[in-house]
Amino acid sequence: MLDHFIWEVVVCPAVIAVAARYLADRLRPAAALTFLVTAIAAAAAGCLVTLTAFTLKAAAELPATGALLHFSDRYVRADTAAAPWVSWLSVAMLAAALAAMAVTWRRHRHDVRFARRYATLPATDGLVLLDDDRPEAFAVPGDGGRIVVTTGMRAALDDTQYAALLAHERAHLAGRHHRLVLIARLAAAVHPAFRWLTRRIDYLVERAADERAAAELDNRRAVARAIGTAALVSVGATGLRMAPSGPDLRRAGAVPRRVASLLSPLRARSPLPLAIPLAAGLFSLAWTAECVYDLGELLAAAHL
């Protein structure tokens, strides 16, 4: 079973992480976002099941378990005699992954509870104009979705920029970006390699919304100006963003990159290279099924 651990816990996450790093800026943002989130979700699921299988194997290696269930614990240990640490390392990794997923889910639920405060506010065509001098704008999913804009942000933008801002937030809702972000962050909780990709996923979420807004308005320059202006006026502001934006992305230099991308002509790009990380993720799931089958065969063979 050692080959399953090597592929699904070591090789596959590394392949997807490197491929995602290389491909993210070379493909259409919406396609890259969907493919990459699907790939890391599949790989994370495979990794999680594999760690669970090795955790069960670790339990089966205990003499007390063998005596209780009437099978040879020595036979089970012999399967990974070349790397006797692998089963117990899997126990530690599984515990860490489950704890990290619990923390991620708790933070998500906190955001959802906070968002519900805005879901009940009076809205016009899904827009809530909040009387607040802080320059903020964000999308709140659920029940058709809400776009919340403060009076401080509205005053900072001209009419064209404001229309671009609203189109950008509508794109977050239409693309269900909050779900993609949650899936990516849960996957990142499973394996450290995917934590390296969360900022890239956050960036793709914003780029996908930028391009959809630009297509809706047929004005790439207006969206670029709105992004730049909103970023400048909201420095230091804090608020709820179900789809990432603001300070974290600005520190990563994302706003200048987003503006530069919008000011460049949109070129047709084939999504075929994305088959690399997607195929790795899907193959991981198939290989995981074999891992579970091999564990069953091992326990059956060890039965006294």
C-alpha positions as a printed Julia matrix, in Angstrom:
304×3 Matrix{Float64}:
   0.0     0.0     0.0
   3.02    2.29    0.29
   2.71    3.31   -3.38
  -0.75    4.75   -2.64
   0.63    6.99    0.08
   3.46    8.19   -2.16
   1.18    9.02   -5.08
  -1.85   10.47   -3.32
  -0.17   12.27   -0.42
   3.16   13.3    -1.97
   3.21   13.22   -5.78
  -0.32   14.19   -6.85
  -0.66   17.33   -4.66
   2.8    18.5    -5.79
   1.96   17.96   -9.48
  -1.3    19.89   -9.17
   0.3    22.71   -7.19
   3.11   23.21   -9.73
   0.77   22.93  -12.72
  -1.69   25.39  -11.18
   1.08   27.86  -10.48
   2.2    27.69  -14.1
  -1.2    27.67  -15.79
  -3.24   30.14  -13.73
  -2.03   33.27  -15.56
  -1.94   31.63  -18.98
  -5.63   30.76  -19.39
  -9.03   32.38  -19.25
  -9.71   33.13  -15.56
 -13.16   31.52  -15.39
 -11.95   28.28  -16.99
  -8.78   28.21  -14.91
 -10.79   28.78  -11.72
 -13.26   25.96  -12.37
 -10.66   23.44  -13.5
  -8.21   24.16  -10.7
 -10.79   24.08   -7.9
 -12.14   20.79   -9.29
  -8.62   19.36   -9.48
  -7.58   20.28   -5.95
 -10.94   19.19   -4.53
 -10.59   15.77   -6.18
  -6.98   15.43   -5.04
  -7.84   16.54   -1.5
 -10.68   14.02   -1.32
  -8.34   11.27   -2.51
  -5.7    12.33    0.01
  -8.24   12.38    2.84
  -9.55    8.89    2.06
  -6.02    7.55    1.7
  -5.0     8.96    5.08
  -8.12    7.41    6.58
  -7.22    4.02    5.06
  -3.7     4.21    6.48
  -5.09    5.27    9.84
  -7.23    2.12    9.87
  -4.11    0.15    8.93
  -2.28    1.75   11.87
  -5.03    0.57   14.18
  -4.82   -2.91   12.65
  -1.09   -3.01   13.35
  -1.74   -2.98   17.11
  -1.54   -6.41   18.76
  -4.65   -5.67   20.81
  -6.65   -4.99   17.63
  -5.41   -8.2    16.05
  -6.36  -10.21   19.12
  -9.79   -8.61   19.26
 -10.64   -9.07   15.57
  -8.74  -12.33   15.07
  -6.14  -11.39   12.46
  -2.36  -11.23   12.35
  -1.09   -7.77   13.25
   2.39   -8.88   12.13
   1.07   -9.61    8.65
  -0.47   -6.14    8.48
   2.75   -4.46    9.64
   4.78   -6.44    7.1
   2.92   -4.78    4.2
   4.77   -1.51    4.85
   7.88   -2.94    6.49
  10.07   -0.8     4.21
   8.49    2.34    5.7
   7.06    1.41    9.12
   6.42    5.07    9.96
   3.92    5.63    7.15
   0.82    4.42    8.99
   1.38    6.51   12.1
   2.4     9.56   10.07
  -0.95    9.18    8.31
  -2.72    9.23   11.69
  -1.07   12.55   12.56
  -1.75   14.02    9.1
  -5.41   12.96    9.2
  -5.89   14.5    12.64
  -4.26   17.75   11.49
  -6.37   17.82    8.3
  -9.65   17.27   10.14
  -8.79   19.94   12.7
  -7.88   22.43    9.96
 -11.09   21.66    8.07
 -13.11   22.23   11.23
 -11.47   25.64   11.73
 -12.1    26.55    8.08
 -15.75   25.52    8.33
 -16.19   27.46   11.57
 -14.84   30.6     9.93
 -17.17   30.08    6.99
 -20.19   29.74    9.27
 -19.14   32.92   11.08
 -19.09   34.76    7.73
 -22.49   33.34    6.81
 -24.02   34.49   10.11
 -22.51   37.93    9.6
 -23.86   38.06    6.04
 -27.4    37.35    7.19
 -27.48   40.79    8.8
 -27.49   42.27    5.31
 -29.92   39.78    3.79
 -32.85   41.37    5.65
 -32.04   44.99    4.78
 -34.26   46.8     2.26
 -32.88   46.31   -1.23
 -33.63   47.68   -4.67
 -32.97   45.11   -7.39
 -30.74   43.25   -4.98
 -28.72   46.34   -4.06
 -28.34   47.58   -0.49
 -26.94   51.1    -0.19
 -25.53   51.3     3.32
 -25.15   54.65    5.04
 -21.49   54.37    6.05
 -18.54   56.63    5.3
 -16.17   53.66    5.01
 -15.63   52.77    1.33
 -16.86   49.18    1.08
 -18.56   46.98   -1.5
 -19.21   43.26   -1.33
 -21.53   40.5    -2.47
 -23.67   38.52   -0.01
 -24.87   35.16   -1.42
 -28.13   33.43   -0.55
 -31.82   34.13   -1.31
 -31.01   35.6    -4.68
 -27.99   37.43   -3.32
 -27.37   40.99   -2.22
 -24.81   43.55   -3.25
 -23.91   45.9    -0.43
 -22.29   49.25   -1.23
 -21.58   51.93    1.31
 -22.27   55.58    0.65
 -18.56   56.16    1.13
 -17.75   53.89   -1.82
 -20.56   55.3    -3.96
 -19.27   58.85   -3.45
 -15.77   57.83   -4.52
 -16.87   56.48   -7.91
 -18.35   58.17  -10.95
 -21.39   56.63  -12.64
 -19.39   54.51  -15.08
 -17.1    53.19  -12.36
 -20.1    52.48  -10.13
 -21.77   50.47  -12.91
 -18.53   48.51  -13.32
 -18.36   47.86   -9.57
 -21.93   46.52   -9.51
 -21.25   44.33  -12.55
 -18.2    42.91  -10.79
 -20.16   42.04   -7.65
 -23.01   40.55   -9.71
 -20.41   38.35  -11.38
 -19.37   37.0    -7.97
 -22.96   36.04   -7.24
 -23.67   34.58  -10.67
 -20.46   32.55  -10.59
 -21.14   31.3    -7.04
 -17.58   32.25   -6.24
 -18.13   31.96   -2.51
 -18.65   28.21   -2.96
 -15.51   27.8    -5.04
 -13.5    29.71   -2.44
 -14.89   27.52    0.36
 -14.06   24.31   -1.53
 -10.53   25.56   -2.22
  -9.97   26.48    1.42
 -11.27   23.12    2.66
  -8.91   21.41    0.21
  -6.06   23.59    1.47
  -6.86   22.42    4.99
  -6.31   18.82    3.91
  -2.83   19.22    2.4
  -0.12   21.88    2.85
   0.63   21.96   -0.9
  -2.83   23.36   -1.59
  -2.38   26.17    0.93
   0.15   27.56   -1.51
  -2.66   27.81   -4.08
  -5.32   29.61   -2.03
  -3.99   33.07   -2.9
  -3.91   32.04   -6.56
  -7.52   30.85   -6.36
  -8.52   34.12   -4.67
  -6.85   36.02   -7.49
  -8.62   33.95  -10.16
 -11.96   34.6    -8.45
 -11.4    38.33   -8.81
 -10.1    38.03  -12.37
 -13.1    35.93  -13.4
 -15.44   38.59  -11.99
 -13.44   41.33  -13.72
 -13.75   39.67  -17.11
 -17.45   38.96  -16.7
 -18.08   42.58  -15.72
 -16.02   43.8   -18.68
 -18.04   41.61  -21.04
 -21.33   42.82  -19.53
 -20.4    46.48  -19.92
 -18.33   45.97  -23.08
 -15.82   48.34  -21.53
 -12.61   46.83  -20.14
 -11.08   50.21  -19.36
 -14.04   51.25  -17.18
 -13.73   48.08  -15.09
  -9.98   48.63  -14.74
 -10.52   52.2   -13.54
 -13.21   51.1   -11.09
 -10.91   48.44   -9.62
  -8.03   50.87   -9.22
 -10.17   53.61   -7.7
 -11.97   51.25   -5.29
  -8.64   49.8    -4.16
  -7.15   53.23   -3.51
 -10.09   54.58   -1.52
 -10.6    51.42    0.52
  -7.04   51.09    1.82
  -7.36   50.37    5.52
 -11.07   49.65    5.33
 -12.42   46.35    6.63
 -15.61   44.49    5.95
 -17.22   41.25    4.88
 -16.18   39.86    1.52
 -17.54   36.43    0.73
 -15.34   36.49   -2.39
 -11.85   37.7    -1.47
 -10.77   41.23   -2.22
  -9.24   44.16   -0.45
  -6.11   44.24    1.7
  -5.0    40.61    1.32
  -5.02   40.78   -2.44
  -3.5    44.27   -2.5
  -0.56   43.07   -0.42
  -0.06   40.33   -2.99
   0.13   42.93   -5.76
  -3.07   41.6    -7.28
  -4.77   44.92   -8.07
  -2.03   46.2   -10.43
  -2.01   42.79  -12.16
  -5.78   42.82  -12.53
  -5.74   46.34  -13.96
  -2.92   45.47  -16.35
  -4.83   42.38  -17.55
  -7.95   44.44  -18.23
  -6.0    47.07  -20.13
  -4.56   44.38  -22.4
  -6.59   42.83  -25.23
  -8.36   39.62  -24.28
  -6.82   36.77  -26.23
  -8.44   33.44  -27.01
  -6.71   30.69  -25.05
  -7.27   26.96  -25.17
  -8.26   25.29  -21.88
  -6.55   22.03  -22.93
  -3.46   22.53  -20.7
  -5.78   22.44  -17.7
  -6.29   18.75  -18.42
  -2.96   18.13  -16.64
  -4.01   19.06  -13.08
  -7.59   17.86  -13.66
  -6.4    14.46  -14.88
  -4.08   14.19  -11.88
  -6.94   14.96   -9.5
  -9.36   12.51  -11.12
  -6.72    9.78  -11.33
  -6.1    10.31   -7.63
  -9.74    9.46   -6.93
  -9.51    6.26   -8.98
  -6.24    5.32   -7.27
  -7.9     5.98   -3.92
 -10.58    3.39   -4.67
  -7.82    0.86   -5.28
  -6.19    1.86   -1.99
  -9.4     1.06   -0.11
  -9.7    -2.23   -2.0
  -6.08   -3.14   -1.19
  -6.7    -2.43    2.5
  -9.68   -4.77    2.45
  -7.61   -7.49    0.77
  -4.8    -7.01    3.29
  -7.12   -7.37    6.27
  -8.82  -10.37    4.7
  -5.49  -12.07    4.07
  -4.39  -11.32    7.65
  -7.5   -12.92    9.11
  -6.65  -15.97   11.22
